[in-house]
């Protein structure tokens, strides 16, 4: 099988998964909560808020805040200034516009791949979770819900979210390595 046919099959699978989520029956409470979370994750506002709460505590929490925000910066720049421009994947076409208006957020104008929201949320979760392990599970769950929210609100395919998650994890690993190297050179 050629690489083109694999890409086409993955694209078809991605589109079918998106359509399955898009056709889920509306549940006002869930739709409102997911839409609100998706909007709250704009510009990494959730990560900045958590980092601010961590930064007021000395030691590992403060280090986690800085490391987490560094990872968000790398993920956001890489996703939005490099990957989206290279991939240029169009955003999903909402299958039945207006069917679930309470679910949708405004469609961004940028390319769809990768999900910048997911990349930043995963980067923050991984970086903070490595420094303060008790935060790994809750932040990982939050990042997963943020990723899902982008599909649920109709602005990303699941593959965009998966790509964003990989990019976010790689960004966190890069920042964590740089942070460890910097601390070793000081000591």
Residue frames as a rotation matrix with the C-alpha (Angstrom) as fourth column:
UNK 1
0.584 0.812 0.000 0.00
0.812 -0.584 0.000 0.00
0.000 0.000 -1.000 0.00
UNK 2
-0.170 -0.664 0.728 1.39
0.613 -0.650 -0.449 3.41
0.772 0.369 0.517 -0.92
UNK 3
-0.791 -0.175 -0.586 1.89
0.591 -0.465 -0.659 6.21
-0.157 -0.868 0.471 1.57
UNK 4
-0.847 0.528 0.062 -0.77
-0.458 -0.784 0.420 8.22
0.270 0.327 0.906 -0.26
UNK 5
-0.084 0.864 -0.496 -3.39
-0.063 0.492 0.868 5.50
0.994 0.104 0.013 0.29
UNK 6
-0.312 -0.072 -0.947 -2.45
0.890 0.326 -0.318 5.28
0.332 -0.943 -0.038 4.00
UNK 7
-0.973 -0.064 -0.220 -2.83
0.142 -0.921 -0.363 9.02
-0.180 -0.385 0.905 4.33
UNK 8
-0.556 0.829 -0.062 -6.17
-0.519 -0.288 0.805 8.91
0.650 0.480 0.590 2.58
UNK 9
-0.030 0.544 -0.838 -7.36
0.428 0.765 0.481 6.07
0.903 -0.344 -0.256 4.85
UNK 10
-0.592 -0.233 -0.771 -6.26
0.805 -0.199 -0.558 7.94
-0.024 -0.952 0.306 7.96
UNK 11
-0.968 0.251 -0.011 -8.00
-0.251 -0.962 0.109 11.07
0.016 0.108 0.994 6.69
UNK 12
-0.284 0.903 -0.321 -11.19
-0.275 0.245 0.930 9.11
0.919 0.353 0.178 6.05
UNK 13
-0.124 0.167 -0.978 -11.04
0.799 0.602 0.001 7.54
0.589 -0.781 -0.209 9.51
UNK 14
-0.866 -0.271 -0.419 -10.45
0.472 -0.720 -0.510 10.97
-0.164 -0.639 0.751 11.03
UNK 15
-0.784 0.619 0.051 -13.43
-0.498 -0.675 0.544 12.45
0.371 0.401 0.837 9.16
UNK 16
-0.057 0.783 -0.620 -15.68
0.112 0.622 0.775 9.56
0.992 -0.026 -0.123 10.27
UNK 17
-0.362 -0.129 -0.923 -14.61
0.906 0.183 -0.381 9.99
0.218 -0.975 0.050 13.90
UNK 18
-0.993 0.021 -0.113 -15.31
0.001 -0.982 -0.188 13.73
-0.115 -0.187 0.976 13.65
UNK 19
-0.492 0.862 -0.118 -18.75
-0.463 -0.145 0.874 13.04
0.737 0.485 0.471 12.14
UNK 20
-0.121 0.434 -0.893 -19.56
0.596 0.751 0.284 10.56
0.794 -0.498 -0.350 14.92
UNK 21
-0.663 -0.151 -0.733 -18.84
0.713 -0.424 -0.558 13.20
-0.226 -0.893 0.389 17.55
UNK 22
-0.960 0.276 -0.052 -20.72
-0.278 -0.905 0.323 15.86
0.042 0.325 0.945 15.55
UNK 23
-0.324 0.891 -0.319 -23.82
-0.313 0.217 0.925 13.68
0.893 0.399 0.208 15.41
UNK 24
-0.760 0.069 -0.646 -23.92
0.593 0.482 -0.645 12.90
0.267 -0.874 -0.407 19.12
UNK 25
0.288 0.946 0.149 -27.23
0.750 -0.320 0.579 14.08
0.595 -0.055 -0.802 20.54
UNK 26
-0.281 -0.321 0.904 -27.14
-0.171 -0.911 -0.376 17.50
0.944 -0.260 0.202 22.10
UNK 27
0.250 0.275 -0.928 -27.02
0.904 0.277 0.325 17.59
0.347 -0.921 -0.180 25.87
UNK 28
0.691 0.108 0.715 -27.39
0.143 -0.990 0.012 21.21
0.709 0.094 -0.699 26.92
UNK 29
0.934 -0.327 0.143 -25.48
-0.230 -0.245 0.942 20.95
-0.273 -0.913 -0.304 30.21
UNK 30
0.326 -0.848 0.417 -22.58
0.614 0.526 0.589 19.05
-0.719 0.064 0.693 28.68
UNK 31
0.304 -0.189 0.934 -22.51
0.889 -0.295 -0.349 21.17
0.342 0.937 0.078 25.53
UNK 32
0.865 0.042 0.499 -22.41
-0.080 -0.972 0.221 24.39
0.495 -0.231 -0.838 27.56
UNK 33
0.790 -0.595 0.150 -19.70
-0.125 0.082 0.989 23.05
-0.600 -0.800 -0.009 29.88
UNK 34
0.220 -0.731 0.646 -17.53
0.822 0.495 0.281 21.77
-0.526 0.469 0.710 27.04
UNK 35
0.452 -0.005 0.892 -17.96
0.674 -0.653 -0.345 24.98
0.584 0.757 -0.292 25.02
UNK 36
0.956 -0.080 0.282 -17.11
-0.236 -0.781 0.578 27.07
0.174 -0.619 -0.766 28.09
UNK 37
0.565 -0.793 0.227 -13.99
0.195 0.396 0.897 24.98
-0.801 -0.463 0.379 28.77
UNK 38
0.236 -0.462 0.855 -12.90
0.968 0.186 -0.167 25.25
-0.082 0.867 0.491 25.14
UNK 39
0.645 0.063 0.761 -13.22
0.279 -0.947 -0.159 29.04
0.711 0.315 -0.628 25.27
UNK 40
0.945 -0.286 0.160 -11.47
-0.260 -0.356 0.898 29.22
-0.200 -0.890 -0.411 28.65
UNK 41
0.416 -0.823 0.387 -8.51
0.577 0.567 0.587 27.38
-0.703 -0.021 0.711 27.12
UNK 42
0.787 -0.139 0.601 -8.07
0.464 -0.509 -0.725 30.13
0.407 0.850 -0.336 24.50
UNK 43
0.370 -0.742 0.560 -4.59
-0.374 -0.670 -0.641 31.66
0.850 0.027 -0.525 24.78
UNK 44
-0.248 -0.502 -0.828 -3.73
0.428 0.710 -0.559 29.09
0.869 -0.493 0.039 27.50
UNK 45
-0.055 0.282 0.958 -5.70
-0.619 -0.763 0.189 31.07
0.784 -0.582 0.217 30.10
UNK 46
0.913 0.399 -0.081 -6.31
-0.203 0.620 0.758 27.93
0.353 -0.675 0.648 32.18
UNK 47
0.405 -0.848 -0.343 -2.60
0.778 0.517 -0.358 27.07
0.481 -0.122 0.868 32.23
UNK 48
-0.386 -0.547 0.742 -1.66
0.104 -0.826 -0.554 30.65
0.916 -0.137 0.376 33.15
UNK 49
0.379 0.614 0.692 -4.16
-0.667 -0.336 0.665 30.63
0.641 -0.714 0.282 36.00
UNK 50
0.951 -0.076 -0.300 -2.85
0.226 0.832 0.506 27.34
0.211 -0.549 0.809 37.40
UNK 51
0.069 -0.996 0.056 0.74
0.736 0.013 -0.677 28.53
0.673 0.088 0.734 36.96
UNK 52
-0.138 -0.069 0.988 -0.04
-0.354 -0.928 -0.114 31.70
0.925 -0.366 0.103 38.92
UNK 53
0.801 0.483 0.353 -1.41
-0.509 0.240 0.826 29.62
0.314 -0.842 0.438 41.79
UNK 54
0.762 -0.583 -0.284 1.71
0.611 0.792 0.014 27.42
0.217 -0.184 0.959 41.72
UNK 55
0.070 -0.837 0.542 4.15
0.448 -0.460 -0.767 30.31
0.891 0.296 0.343 41.45
UNK 56
0.369 0.106 0.924 3.21
-0.612 -0.720 0.327 31.76
0.699 -0.686 -0.201 44.85
UNK 57
0.952 -0.079 0.297 4.52
-0.180 0.638 0.749 28.59
-0.248 -0.766 0.593 46.52
UNK 58
0.192 -0.961 -0.201 8.31
-0.963 -0.224 0.147 28.19
-0.186 0.165 -0.968 46.75
UNK 59
-0.381 -0.489 0.784 10.22
-0.386 0.855 0.346 25.09
-0.840 -0.170 -0.515 45.68
UNK 60
-0.806 -0.008 0.591 8.85
0.418 0.700 0.579 22.53
-0.419 0.714 -0.561 43.22
UNK 61
0.271 0.953 0.132 5.49
0.782 -0.138 -0.608 24.29
-0.561 0.268 -0.783 42.67
UNK 62
0.519 -0.131 -0.845 7.24
-0.288 -0.957 -0.029 27.49
-0.805 0.258 -0.534 41.56
UNK 63
-0.630 -0.775 -0.051 9.64
-0.385 0.254 0.888 25.50
-0.675 0.579 -0.458 39.37
UNK 64
-0.468 0.548 0.693 6.64
0.710 0.700 -0.075 23.65
-0.527 0.457 -0.717 37.90
UNK 65
0.563 0.703 -0.435 4.93
0.334 -0.675 -0.658 26.94
-0.756 0.225 -0.615 37.04
UNK 66
0.155 -0.598 -0.786 7.95
-0.664 -0.652 0.365 28.21
-0.731 0.466 -0.498 35.12
UNK 67
-0.821 -0.467 0.328 8.61
-0.138 0.721 0.679 24.90
-0.554 0.512 -0.657 33.42
UNK 68
-0.167 0.862 0.479 4.95
0.734 0.433 -0.523 24.50
-0.658 0.264 -0.705 32.50
UNK 69
0.673 0.422 -0.607 4.73
0.000 -0.821 -0.571 27.97
-0.739 0.384 -0.553 30.99
UNK 70
-0.295 -0.843 -0.451 7.98
-0.670 -0.154 0.726 27.41
-0.681 0.516 -0.519 29.11
UNK 71
-0.774 0.058 0.631 6.50
0.328 0.888 0.321 24.24
-0.541 0.456 -0.707 27.64
UNK 72
0.349 0.937 0.007 3.31
0.599 -0.218 -0.770 26.11
-0.721 0.273 -0.637 26.70
UNK 73
0.375 -0.273 -0.886 5.42
-0.492 -0.869 0.059 28.73
-0.786 0.413 -0.460 24.93
UNK 74
-0.722 -0.691 -0.040 7.34
-0.436 0.409 0.802 26.14
-0.538 0.596 -0.597 22.91
UNK 75
-0.541 0.584 0.605 4.17
0.638 0.754 -0.157 24.18
-0.548 0.301 -0.780 22.06
UNK 76
0.469 0.795 -0.384 2.19
0.369 -0.572 -0.733 27.25
-0.802 0.202 -0.562 21.10
UNK 77
0.109 -0.516 -0.850 4.92
-0.690 -0.654 0.309 28.72
-0.715 0.553 -0.427 18.91
UNK 78
-0.848 -0.484 0.215 5.62
-0.222 0.693 0.686 25.39
-0.481 0.534 -0.695 17.24
UNK 79
-0.320 0.815 0.483 1.94
0.732 0.537 -0.419 24.61
-0.601 0.220 -0.769 16.63
UNK 80
0.569 0.755 -0.325 0.81
0.452 -0.618 -0.643 28.05
-0.686 0.219 -0.693 15.51
UNK 81
0.476 -0.433 -0.766 3.83
-0.606 -0.792 0.071 29.49
-0.637 0.430 -0.639 13.75
UNK 82
-0.599 -0.770 -0.218 5.33
-0.714 0.391 0.581 26.37
-0.362 0.504 -0.784 12.22
UNK 83
-0.825 0.200 0.528 3.15
0.231 0.973 -0.008 23.24
-0.515 0.115 -0.849 12.09
UNK 84
0.210 0.976 -0.051 -0.13
0.368 -0.127 -0.921 24.90
-0.906 0.174 -0.386 11.07
UNK 85
0.346 -0.135 -0.928 1.65
-0.690 -0.708 -0.154 26.80
-0.636 0.693 -0.339 8.30
UNK 86
-0.730 -0.660 -0.176 3.32
-0.623 0.539 0.567 23.65
-0.279 0.523 -0.805 7.01
UNK 87
-0.745 0.470 0.474 0.29
0.394 0.883 -0.256 21.34
-0.538 -0.004 -0.843 7.24
UNK 88
-0.824 0.448 -0.347 -2.36
-0.555 -0.764 0.330 23.82
-0.117 0.465 0.878 6.08
UNK 89
-0.799 0.599 -0.063 -5.15
0.581 0.794 0.181 21.36
0.158 0.108 -0.981 6.81
UNK 90
-0.495 0.691 0.527 -8.58
-0.296 -0.704 0.646 22.97
0.817 0.164 0.553 6.38
UNK 91
-0.757 0.354 0.549 -10.88
-0.580 0.025 -0.815 23.13
-0.302 -0.935 0.186 9.37
UNK 92
-0.763 0.543 0.351 -13.78
0.561 0.826 -0.060 20.67
-0.322 0.151 -0.935 9.46
UNK 93
-0.697 0.697 0.170 -16.95
-0.361 -0.545 0.757 21.57
0.620 0.466 0.631 7.67
UNK 94
-0.732 0.502 0.461 -19.72
-0.416 0.206 -0.886 21.42
-0.539 -0.840 0.058 10.22
UNK 95
-0.921 0.268 0.284 -21.91
0.381 0.774 0.505 18.67
-0.085 0.574 -0.815 8.83
UNK 96
-0.018 0.982 0.190 -25.24
0.864 -0.080 0.498 20.18
0.504 0.173 -0.846 9.79
UNK 97
-0.856 -0.406 0.319 -24.78
0.228 -0.851 -0.473 23.86
0.463 -0.333 0.821 10.60
UNK 98
-0.484 0.662 0.572 -27.11
-0.738 -0.661 0.140 25.07
0.470 -0.354 0.808 13.27
UNK 99
0.125 0.550 -0.826 -28.12
0.036 0.829 0.558 21.58
0.991 -0.100 0.084 14.40
UNK 100
0.446 -0.068 -0.892 -26.40
0.874 0.245 0.419 21.99
0.190 -0.967 0.168 17.77
UNK 101
0.397 -0.319 0.860 -25.77
0.144 -0.904 -0.402 25.74
0.906 0.284 -0.313 18.06
UNK 102
0.882 -0.036 0.471 -25.14
-0.458 -0.304 0.835 25.48
0.113 -0.952 -0.285 21.82
UNK 103
0.773 -0.603 0.197 -22.19
0.496 0.768 0.406 23.20
-0.396 -0.216 0.892 21.12
UNK 104
0.453 -0.609 0.651 -20.19
0.791 -0.064 -0.609 25.33
0.412 0.791 0.453 18.73
UNK 105
0.194 -0.474 -0.859 -17.48
0.392 -0.765 0.511 27.92
-0.899 -0.436 0.038 19.27
UNK 106
0.738 0.025 -0.674 -16.44
-0.502 -0.648 -0.573 30.40
-0.451 0.761 -0.466 16.61
UNK 107
0.805 -0.446 0.391 -14.48
0.579 0.734 -0.356 28.67
-0.128 0.513 0.849 13.86
UNK 108
0.237 -0.802 -0.548 -10.86
0.052 -0.552 0.832 29.89
-0.970 -0.226 -0.089 13.94
UNK 109
0.852 0.040 -0.521 -9.27
-0.482 -0.326 -0.813 31.11
-0.202 0.945 -0.258 10.71
UNK 110
-0.159 -0.987 0.024 -6.01
-0.930 0.158 0.333 29.22
-0.332 0.031 -0.943 11.21
UNK 111
-0.274 -0.032 -0.961 -5.27
-0.591 0.794 0.142 25.77
0.759 0.607 -0.237 9.83
UNK 112
0.696 0.710 0.102 -6.72
-0.550 0.437 0.711 22.79
0.461 -0.552 0.695 11.65
UNK 113
0.833 -0.425 -0.355 -3.60
0.505 0.845 0.175 20.64
0.226 -0.325 0.918 12.20
UNK 114
-0.559 0.177 -0.810 -2.36
0.600 0.761 -0.247 20.45
0.572 -0.624 -0.532 14.90
UNK 115
0.619 0.784 0.043 -4.68
0.473 -0.416 0.777 21.59
0.627 -0.461 -0.628 17.67
UNK 116
-0.312 -0.753 0.579 -2.86
-0.031 -0.601 -0.799 24.42
0.949 -0.268 0.164 19.42
UNK 117
0.337 0.514 0.789 -5.19
-0.836 -0.221 0.501 24.22
0.432 -0.829 0.355 22.41
UNK 118
0.988 0.056 -0.141 -4.31
-0.004 0.938 0.348 20.56
0.152 -0.343 0.927 22.87
UNK 119
0.259 -0.965 -0.034 -0.59
0.491 0.162 -0.856 21.09
0.832 0.205 0.516 22.27
UNK 120
-0.299 -0.375 0.878 -0.43
-0.434 -0.765 -0.475 23.78
0.850 -0.523 0.066 24.93
UNK 121
0.541 0.585 0.604 -2.61
-0.806 0.157 0.570 21.92
0.239 -0.796 0.557 27.46
UNK 122
0.923 -0.252 -0.292 -0.62
0.267 0.963 0.014 18.69
0.278 -0.091 0.956 27.09
UNK 123
0.011 -0.968 0.249 2.70
0.279 -0.236 -0.931 20.56
0.960 0.080 0.268 27.24
UNK 124
-0.115 0.011 0.993 1.64
-0.774 -0.627 -0.082 22.22
0.622 -0.779 0.081 30.49
UNK 125
0.810 0.521 0.269 0.29
-0.574 0.613 0.543 18.99
0.118 -0.594 0.796 31.99
UNK 126
0.731 -0.586 -0.349 3.39
0.455 0.800 -0.391 16.95
0.509 0.127 0.851 31.17
UNK 127
-0.177 -0.871 0.459 5.87
0.103 -0.480 -0.871 19.60
0.979 -0.107 0.175 32.29
UNK 128
-0.033 0.229 0.973 4.09
-0.884 -0.460 0.078 20.40
0.466 -0.858 0.218 35.55
UNK 129
0.882 0.472 0.014 3.34
-0.435 0.801 0.410 16.72
0.182 -0.368 0.912 36.21
UNK 130
0.433 -0.809 -0.396 7.03
0.439 0.574 -0.691 15.81
0.787 0.125 0.604 35.94
UNK 131
-0.515 -0.639 0.571 7.99
-0.149 -0.589 -0.794 18.47
0.844 -0.494 0.208 38.49
UNK 132
-0.576 0.453 0.680 5.00
-0.779 -0.053 -0.625 17.95
-0.247 -0.890 0.384 40.82
UNK 133
-0.955 0.076 -0.286 3.89
-0.078 0.868 0.490 14.34
0.286 0.491 -0.823 40.23
UNK 134
-0.617 0.778 -0.121 0.66
0.510 0.278 -0.814 14.69
-0.599 -0.563 -0.569 42.23
UNK 135
-0.073 0.585 -0.808 -0.57
-0.435 -0.748 -0.502 17.11
-0.897 0.315 0.309 39.56
UNK 136
-0.899 -0.393 -0.193 0.12
-0.332 0.325 0.886 14.77
-0.286 0.860 -0.423 36.62
UNK 137
-0.708 0.661 0.250 -3.21
0.695 0.715 0.078 12.92
-0.127 0.229 -0.965 36.64
UNK 138
0.178 0.857 -0.483 -5.54
0.585 -0.487 -0.649 15.91
-0.792 -0.167 -0.588 37.17
UNK 139
-0.043 -0.237 -0.971 -3.72
-0.518 -0.825 0.224 18.05
-0.854 0.513 -0.087 34.61
UNK 140
-0.961 -0.269 0.065 -3.54
-0.108 0.581 0.806 15.13
-0.255 0.768 -0.588 32.19
UNK 141
-0.353 0.913 0.203 -7.30
0.858 0.403 -0.319 14.65
-0.373 0.061 -0.926 32.51
UNK 142
0.295 0.429 -0.854 -7.85
0.123 -0.903 -0.411 18.39
-0.948 0.017 -0.319 32.00
UNK 143
-0.528 -0.565 -0.634 -5.66
-0.578 -0.308 0.756 18.33
-0.622 0.765 -0.164 28.87
UNK 144
-0.906 0.238 0.351 -7.61
0.387 0.801 0.457 15.35
-0.172 0.549 -0.818 27.51
UNK 145
0.056 0.986 -0.156 -10.93
0.803 -0.138 -0.580 17.12
-0.594 -0.093 -0.799 28.09
UNK 146
0.088 -0.099 -0.991 -9.60
-0.319 -0.945 0.066 20.29
-0.944 0.311 -0.115 26.44
UNK 147
-0.879 -0.452 -0.149 -8.53
-0.303 0.289 0.908 18.21
-0.368 0.844 -0.391 23.44
UNK 148
-0.602 0.733 0.317 -11.93
0.775 0.632 0.010 16.52
-0.193 0.252 -0.948 23.23
UNK 149
0.103 0.695 -0.711 -13.65
0.413 -0.681 -0.606 19.91
-0.905 -0.231 -0.357 23.57
UNK 150
-0.465 -0.353 -0.812 -12.07
-0.511 -0.642 0.572 21.04
-0.723 0.680 0.118 20.31
UNK 151
-0.976 0.216 -0.003 -13.70
0.137 0.629 0.765 18.15
0.167 0.747 -0.644 18.44
UNK 152
-0.382 0.881 -0.280 -17.00
0.873 0.244 -0.422 18.45
-0.303 -0.406 -0.862 20.35
UNK 153
0.086 0.392 -0.916 -17.25
0.155 -0.913 -0.377 22.16
-0.984 -0.110 -0.139 19.52
UNK 154
0.763 0.407 0.502 -16.66
0.458 0.207 -0.865 21.43
-0.456 0.890 -0.028 15.83
UNK 155
0.809 -0.445 -0.385 -13.31
-0.543 -0.817 -0.197 23.13
-0.226 0.368 -0.902 15.22
UNK 156
-0.292 -0.951 -0.097 -10.91
-0.940 0.266 0.214 20.17
-0.177 0.154 -0.972 14.98
UNK 157
0.486 0.246 -0.839 -10.70
-0.439 0.898 0.010 16.63
0.756 0.364 0.545 13.72
UNK 158
0.977 -0.134 0.163 -9.57
-0.076 0.497 0.864 14.00
-0.197 -0.857 0.476 16.26
UNK 159
0.499 -0.840 0.211 -6.30
0.841 0.412 -0.351 13.65
0.208 0.353 0.912 14.33
UNK 160
0.219 -0.373 0.901 -5.59
0.005 -0.923 -0.384 17.34
0.976 0.088 -0.200 14.93
UNK 161
0.750 0.132 0.648 -5.98
-0.627 -0.172 0.760 16.71
0.212 -0.976 -0.046 18.64
UNK 162
0.878 -0.467 0.099 -3.71
0.413 0.847 0.333 13.65
-0.240 -0.252 0.938 18.52
UNK 163
0.268 -0.801 0.535 -1.09
0.702 -0.217 -0.678 15.66
0.659 0.557 0.505 16.63
UNK 164
0.349 -0.070 0.935 -1.38
-0.408 -0.909 0.085 18.47
0.844 -0.411 -0.345 19.15
UNK 165
0.954 0.026 0.300 -0.93
-0.286 0.393 0.874 16.01
-0.096 -0.919 0.382 22.02
UNK 166
0.609 -0.783 0.129 2.26
0.793 0.596 -0.127 14.60
0.023 0.180 0.983 20.49
UNK 167
0.100 -0.554 0.826 3.59
0.373 -0.749 -0.548 18.09
0.923 0.363 0.131 19.84
UNK 168
0.609 0.206 0.766 2.73
-0.541 -0.598 0.591 19.14
0.580 -0.775 -0.252 23.39
UNK 169
0.956 -0.283 0.076 4.47
0.146 0.686 0.713 16.13
-0.253 -0.671 0.697 24.94
UNK 170
0.329 -0.875 0.356 7.56
0.888 0.159 -0.431 16.73
0.321 0.458 0.829 22.80
UNK 171
0.228 -0.191 0.955 7.58
-0.033 -0.981 -0.189 20.42
0.973 0.011 -0.230 23.76
UNK 172
0.870 0.128 0.477 7.40
-0.470 -0.081 0.879 19.52
0.151 -0.988 -0.010 27.44
UNK 173
0.782 -0.623 0.038 10.24
0.594 0.761 0.261 17.00
-0.192 -0.182 0.964 27.06
UNK 174
0.171 -0.718 0.675 12.40
0.657 -0.427 -0.621 19.63
0.734 0.549 0.399 25.37
UNK 175
0.323 0.018 0.946 11.75
-0.424 -0.891 0.162 22.22
0.846 -0.454 -0.280 28.08
UNK 176
0.976 0.030 0.218 12.22
-0.209 0.432 0.877 19.69
-0.067 -0.901 0.428 30.89
UNK 177
0.544 -0.833 0.102 15.58
0.834 0.524 -0.175 18.63
0.092 0.180 0.979 29.43
UNK 178
0.027 -0.518 0.855 16.68
0.331 -0.803 -0.496 22.25
0.943 0.296 0.150 29.05
UNK 179
0.633 0.291 0.717 15.55
-0.526 -0.518 0.674 23.03
0.568 -0.804 -0.175 32.60
UNK 180
0.947 -0.322 -0.012 17.50
0.248 0.706 0.663 20.06
-0.205 -0.630 0.749 34.03
UNK 181
0.259 -0.895 0.364 20.59
0.877 0.059 -0.477 21.02
0.405 0.443 0.800 32.05
UNK 182
0.165 -0.142 0.976 20.36
-0.076 -0.988 -0.131 24.62
0.983 -0.052 -0.174 33.26
UNK 183
0.868 0.187 0.460 20.00
-0.461 -0.046 0.886 23.52
0.187 -0.981 0.047 36.91
UNK 184
0.770 -0.638 -0.025 23.00
0.625 0.746 0.231 21.15
-0.129 -0.193 0.973 36.55
UNK 185
0.113 -0.776 0.621 25.18
0.674 -0.400 -0.622 23.90
0.730 0.489 0.477 35.13
UNK 186
0.433 0.107 0.895 24.35
-0.438 -0.843 0.313 26.16
0.788 -0.527 -0.318 38.08
UNK 187
0.909 -0.102 0.405 25.33
-0.335 0.402 0.852 23.50
-0.249 -0.910 0.331 40.61
